[in-house]
Amino acid sequence: MIPRHQKLKTRQNLFLFGARGTGKSTLLKMLFPAKRSLWIDLLDYKQESSLSKNPDRLSFLLEGNSFQRVIIDEIQKIPKLLDVVHKETEKNKKIQFIMTGSSARKLKRGQANLLAGRAVACYLHPLSCFELGKNFHLLKYLQFGGLPKLLNLRSQKEKILFLDSYVQSYLKEEVLQEQILRKIQPFRNFLEVVAQINGQIINYSKFSREIGVDHKTIQNYFSVLEDTLLGFFLPAYHRSVRKQQQKAPKFFLFDLGVKKALEGTITVPLKPGTYAFGLAFEHFILLECYKLNHYFRKGYRLFYLKTKDGLEIDLIIQRPGKKDILVEVKSTKEVREEHTKKVRQIASAWNKPCEIQVWSQDFQVQKIKKVQCLPWPMALKTLFTR
């Protein structure tokens, strides 16, 4: 069993959110023994049907028992259960309630009772490179991603079949069954395009033309992905918050393998040194920053930057009470002066002290004209895990 970075306290009520297949149930089973725990799996039709008809049945199940913990898997299936949970937390403060979910959308839309601060929200992502440890291989990770199920699959064929199946079943279960969208085909087309432009600046008008739906529908589609934890926005940096919000963000899908399955390139091998490899490496680094920032609760804010002159750098990290870090991500194994040019130009116009770095596959630590050039594992460890 691979230890996860997400630490869960044994006495606090918890929401554990994460996309389907990130290992939420496995983590809970590993941390919390079944003895004296009531486990409710809402993916089980019988349990879901029974509690959907009568949410108060949860109270009846607790009556006369000495459970230390109640775990409700996929709580978004029955948002009304949270009213019962709220009532029970007031009645019996010795019971810990843990609710998992792979979609916050239904909870938001149904104005679900989120326990008024009586539960801490945590997130579980696909496996991090540091969680995998000796099992981590960069090229394999860039090709197939970090969903835990992949660890039990040996052949490439099995992994490809799993990821293709994951994409299809996720659409069916999360989008159709929860009735998030009425028309599925435009959304399927949208997903394929999103995978193709992953990590690029979003052009909503272009999306509208390509998919054949209006601008607001495209924005709604993106909110579906964000709310079902299938991806996240990387906002544009601007010194003015108002202007920052007016600039288009980038969007990153939550897993590299799922991204390739959605765009139909999962069977195409990545080759080091190619443009596709460079894009996948940048995607990988952004995902690791996003995960580690959550797990270690650093409170960093992540941005990209594109100047009026067209200069663009991959990542700006704002740290509370510390200098901003301007990062250029390169998949090269040998950093040269030319790789530091863009980040130096942008740093020269920065209006406050900052650190400038290049993260790459070059395992030689060096400094080139004030730019700290770091191996990517060292950069991530130093920034997020210490």
C-alpha positions in Angstrom: 0.0 0.0 0.0 1.4 3.4 -1.0 1.3 6.0 1.8 -0.5 9.1 0.7 0.5 12.7 1.4 -3.1 13.6 2.4 -3.2 13.2 6.2 -6.7 12.7 7.8 -7.3 13.4 11.5 -9.1 10.8 13.4 -11.3 13.1 15.5 -12.4 15.8 13.0 -15.4 15.5 10.7 -14.1 15.5 7.2 -15.1 16.0 3.6 -12.7 14.1 1.3 -13.1 15.2 -2.3 -11.4 13.8 -5.3 -12.2 12.6 -8.8 -13.4 9.0 -9.2 -10.5 6.5 -9.0 -8.0 8.7 -7.0 -8.1 6.2 -4.1 -10.5 7.9 -1.6 -12.1 4.6 -0.4 -8.8 2.8 -0.4 -7.2 5.5 1.8 -10.1 5.4 4.3 -10.0 1.6 4.5 -6.2 1.8 5.2 -6.5 4.5 7.9 -9.7 3.5 9.6 -10.4 -0.2 10.5 -13.9 -1.5 9.8 -14.4 -2.4 13.5 -16.8 0.0 15.1 -17.2 1.9 11.8 -20.4 2.2 9.8 -19.6 2.3 6.1 -22.2 3.5 3.7 -21.4 3.1 0.0 -23.8 5.2 -2.1 -22.4 3.5 -5.3 -24.2 0.4 -4.0 -27.6 0.6 -5.5 -29.4 -1.0 -2.6 -27.9 1.4 0.0 -28.4 4.4 -2.3 -32.0 3.5 -3.0 -32.9 2.9 0.6 -31.3 6.1 1.9 -32.6 8.2 -1.0 -36.1 7.3 -0.1 -35.6 7.8 3.6 -32.5 9.8 4.6 -33.5 9.6 8.3 -32.7 5.9 8.1 -29.1 6.9 8.9 -30.3 8.0 12.4 -32.0 4.6 12.8 -28.8 2.8 11.8 -26.9 4.7 14.5 -29.5 4.2 17.2 -28.4 1.7 19.9 -24.9 1.2 18.3 -21.5 2.3 19.5 -19.9 3.4 16.2 -16.8 5.5 16.5 -17.0 6.6 12.9 -19.5 6.9 10.0 -18.1 6.9 6.5 -20.4 7.9 3.6 -18.9 7.2 0.2 -20.0 9.5 -2.7 -22.2 11.8 -0.6 -23.2 13.9 -3.6 -25.5 11.0 -4.6 -27.9 12.0 -1.7 -27.2 15.6 -0.6 -30.1 15.5 1.9 -28.1 13.0 4.0 -26.0 16.0 5.1 -29.0 17.4 7.0 -29.1 14.1 9.0 -25.4 14.2 9.5 -25.6 17.7 10.8 -28.3 16.7 13.3 -26.3 13.7 14.4 -23.1 15.7 15.0 -25.0 17.9 17.3 -26.5 14.9 19.2 -23.4 12.8 19.5 -20.0 14.6 19.3 -18.1 11.3 19.9 -18.9 10.0 16.4 -16.6 11.1 13.6 -18.3 11.6 10.2 -16.3 11.3 7.0 -18.0 12.1 3.7 -16.3 11.4 0.3 -17.3 12.9 -3.0 -16.2 13.0 -6.6 -18.5 15.9 -7.5 -19.1 19.2 -5.6 -21.5 20.3 -8.3 -24.6 18.6 -7.1 -23.9 19.7 -3.5 -23.6 23.3 -4.7 -26.6 23.3 -6.9 -28.8 21.6 -4.3 -27.7 24.1 -1.7 -26.6 21.1 0.4 -25.9 21.5 4.1 -22.1 21.6 4.3 -22.2 21.4 8.1 -21.4 25.1 8.7 -17.7 24.6 9.3 -18.2 21.5 11.4 -16.2 19.4 8.8 -12.8 20.1 7.3 -12.5 19.8 3.5 -9.6 17.7 2.1 -8.7 16.7 -1.4 -7.2 13.5 -2.9 -5.5 13.7 -6.3 -3.9 11.1 -8.6 -0.6 9.8 -7.1 2.2 12.3 -6.8 5.7 11.4 -8.0 6.9 11.5 -4.4 4.1 9.1 -3.2 5.2 6.7 -5.9 8.8 6.8 -4.8 10.8 4.0 -6.4 7.7 3.1 -8.5 7.9 6.5 -10.3 9.2 6.5 -13.9 8.8 9.9 -15.6 8.2 8.7 -19.2 5.6 6.1 -18.0 3.9 8.8 -15.8 3.8 11.3 -18.7 2.2 8.6 -20.9 -0.3 7.0 -18.5 -0.7 9.4 -15.5 -1.1 8.6 -11.8 -4.4 7.0 -11.1 -3.7 4.3 -8.4 -5.4 1.5 -10.4 -2.6 1.6 -12.9 -0.2 0.1 -10.3 -1.9 -3.2 -10.6 -1.7 -3.3 -14.4 1.5 -4.6 -16.0 1.0 -4.3 -19.7 0.5 -1.2 -21.8 -2.5 -2.8 -23.3 -4.2 -3.1 -19.9 -3.4 0.5 -19.0 -4.8 1.8 -22.3 -8.0 -0.2 -21.9 -8.4 1.0 -18.3 -7.9 4.7 -19.2 -10.3 4.4 -22.2 -12.9 2.7 -20.0 -12.3 5.3 -17.2 -13.1 8.1 -19.6 -16.3 6.5 -20.9 -17.6 5.3 -17.5 -16.8 8.7 -15.8 -18.8 10.5 -18.4 -21.7 8.1 -18.0 -21.7 8.1 -14.2 -20.8 11.6 -13.3 -22.4 13.5 -16.1 -25.4 11.5 -17.3 -26.6 9.8 -14.1 -26.4 13.0 -12.1 -28.1 14.9 -14.9 -25.5 17.6 -14.9 -26.0 18.0 -18.7 -29.0 17.3 -20.9 -27.2 17.1 -24.2 -24.1 14.8 -23.9 -22.7 14.9 -27.5 -21.7 18.6 -27.6 -20.0 18.0 -24.2 -18.2 14.9 -25.5 -16.9 17.1 -28.4 -15.9 19.8 -25.9 -13.9 17.3 -23.8 -11.9 16.2 -26.8 -11.0 19.8 -27.7 -10.2 20.6 -24.0 -7.7 17.7 -24.0 -6.1 19.0 -27.2 -5.7 22.6 -25.9 -4.8 21.5 -22.3 -2.5 24.1 -20.8 -3.2 26.8 -23.4 -4.9 30.1 -22.9 -8.7 29.6 -23.2 -10.3 31.3 -26.2 -14.0 31.0 -25.4 -15.2 32.4 -28.8 -13.1 29.9 -30.7 -14.5 27.1 -28.5 -18.0 28.2 -29.3 -17.3 28.0 -33.0 -15.7 24.6 -32.9 -18.3 23.0 -30.6 -21.3 24.7 -32.1 -22.7 26.0 -28.8 -22.9 29.5 -27.3 -20.3 31.2 -25.1 -22.2 30.7 -21.9 -22.6 27.0 -22.5 -18.8 26.7 -23.0 -18.3 28.5 -19.6 -20.8 26.1 -18.1 -18.9 23.1 -19.5 -15.7 24.3 -17.9 -17.5 24.7 -14.6 -18.7 21.1 -14.9 -15.1 19.9 -15.3 -14.0 22.0 -12.3 -16.9 21.0 -10.1 -16.4 17.3 -10.9 -12.7 17.7 -10.1 -11.6 16.8 -13.6 -9.4 19.9 -14.0 -8.5 23.3 -12.7 -7.9 26.8 -13.9 -4.5 28.5 -13.9 -5.3 32.2 -13.8 -3.3 34.9 -15.6 -1.1 37.1 -13.4 -1.6 40.9 -13.4 -0.7 43.4 -10.7 -4.2 44.7 -10.8 -6.7 42.1 -9.4 -9.5 43.6 -11.5 -7.5 43.3 -14.8 -6.2 39.8 -13.7 -9.8 38.6 -13.6 -10.5 40.0 -17.1 -7.7 38.0 -18.6 -8.4 34.5 -19.9 -7.0 31.6 -17.7 -5.4 28.3 -18.8 -7.1 25.0 -18.0 -5.3 21.8 -17.0 -6.9 18.4 -16.8 -6.3 16.6 -13.5 -4.4 13.6 -14.9 -2.0 13.1 -17.8 -3.3 9.6 -18.8 -6.9 10.8 -18.8 -5.9 13.8 -20.9 -4.3 11.5 -23.5 -7.3 9.1 -23.5 -9.8 12.0 -24.0 -7.9 13.4 -27.0 -7.4 9.9 -28.5 -3.6 9.7 -28.3 -3.2 7.2 -25.5 -1.8 4.6 -27.9 0.8 7.1 -29.3 4.1 6.8 -27.4 5.7 9.9 -26.1 9.3 10.5 -27.3 11.8 12.5 -25.2 12.9 15.7 -27.0 9.7 16.2 -28.9 7.2 19.1 -28.6 4.6 16.7 -27.2 7.0 15.5 -24.5 7.7 19.1 -23.5 4.0 19.9 -23.2 3.4 16.7 -21.1 6.4 17.6 -18.9 5.0 21.1 -18.2 1.6 19.6 -17.5 3.2 17.2 -15.1 5.0 19.9 -13.2 1.8 22.1 -12.9 -0.1 19.0 -11.6 2.6 18.3 -9.0 2.5 21.9 -7.8 -1.3 21.9 -7.6 -1.3 18.6 -5.6 1.5 19.4 -3.2 0.1 22.9 -2.5 -3.1 21.2 -1.4 -1.6 18.4 0.6 0.9 20.5 2.6 -1.5 23.5 2.9 1.1 26.0 1.8 -1.4 28.6 0.7 0.6 29.5 -2.4 -1.2 31.1 -5.4 -0.3 29.8 -8.8 -0.4 31.9 -12.0 1.0 32.0 -15.6 2.1 35.3 -17.2 2.0 36.6 -20.7 3.2 40.1 -21.3 1.9 42.7 -23.9 5.0 41.9 -26.0 4.1 38.2 -26.1 6.6 36.9 -23.6 5.2 34.1 -21.6 6.5 32.1 -18.6 5.0 28.9 -17.3 4.5 29.6 -13.6 4.4 32.4 -11.0 4.2 31.3 -7.4 3.0 33.8 -4.9 4.0 32.9 -1.3 2.5 34.6 1.7 5.2 36.8 3.3 7.9 35.7 0.9 9.2 36.6 -2.5 7.4 35.6 -5.7 9.0 32.9 -7.7 9.1 33.1 -11.5 9.5 29.7 -13.0 10.4 28.6 -16.5 9.8 24.8 -17.0 12.0 23.0 -19.5 12.1 19.3 -20.3 15.7 19.6 -21.4 18.5 17.5 -19.8 21.0 20.3 -20.2 20.1 23.9 -19.3 21.9 26.6 -21.2 21.9 30.4 -21.1 19.3 30.6 -23.8 16.8 28.7 -21.6 16.9 31.5 -19.1 16.4 34.4 -21.4 12.6 34.8 -21.1 12.4 34.6 -17.4 15.3 37.1 -17.0 13.5 39.6 -19.3 10.3 39.4 -17.3 12.1 39.5 -13.9 14.0 42.7 -15.0 10.6 44.5 -15.1 9.2 43.0 -11.9 8.1 45.7 -9.5 9.3 43.9 -6.3 12.1 41.5 -5.3 11.5 38.0 -6.7 13.3 34.8 -7.3 13.9 33.5 -10.8 14.3 29.8 -11.6 14.4 27.2 -14.3 13.2 23.7 -13.5 14.3 20.9 -15.8 15.6 17.4 -16.1 19.1 18.6 -15.8 20.3 17.2 -12.5 23.2 19.8 -12.2 22.4 22.7 -9.9 23.8 25.9 -11.4 23.2 29.6 -11.5 23.1 31.4 -14.9 23.0 35.2 -14.8 21.0 35.3 -11.5 18.7 32.4 -12.6 18.7 29.5 -10.3 18.6 26.3 -12.4 17.3 23.4 -10.4 16.5 19.7 -11.0 12.7 19.5 -10.9 12.5 17.0 -8.0 14.7 19.3 -5.8 12.7 22.4 -6.7 9.4 20.7 -5.8 10.7 19.2 -2.5 12.3 22.4 -1.4 9.2 24.5 -2.2 6.3 22.3 -1.1 7.4 19.6 1.4 9.7 21.6 3.8 
